[in-house]
Amino acid sequence: MKVWITKYVLTEGIIEGNGEVSTSTPNSDLFVCEKTGHWANYAFPYFHGEGKEWHRTEDAAKVRANAMVAAKIKNLKKSLAKFEKMVF
């Protein structure tokens, strides 16, 4: 099954992965990537939360990625405003 990983979107972008949804627990949304390609050197290529760390469609991954970028920009603007107010 092909999915799009957004766990590392702020550092590596959206990454495609192949693997399967874990069936080890009921109602599991744990995705286990095959240890090939980008994930070849990762000890545990597991991703939790469909719609959070992994997505079944590229469009869903892009929506999540854009939301994560917007949240990071908001956070950075808040931090910048804090530093701009500092006077020594």
LINRA-V741152 format. One line per field, one symbol per residue. phi: phi as a letter, one per 20 degrees, with the letter a starting at -180 (. if undefined). psi: psi as a letter, one per 40 degrees, with the letter a starting at -180 (. if undefined). burial: 1 if it has 24 or more other ideal C-beta (glycine too) atoms within 12 Angstrom, else 0. A space follows every 50 residues. Layout:
# LINRA-V741152
phi->???
psi->???
burial->???
This chain:
# LINRA-V741152
phi->.ecdedgdffdcnedebdrbffdfcflfceddefeclgegdefcedcdnf ndebbfcfffffffffffffffffffffffffffffcd
psi->hhihhedfdedeahhiiiaihhediifhfhhhiigibdedehdggihigh ecdiididddddddddddddddddddddddddddehh.
burial->00111110100001111010000000000111100000100000111001 00111000001001100100000000000000000000
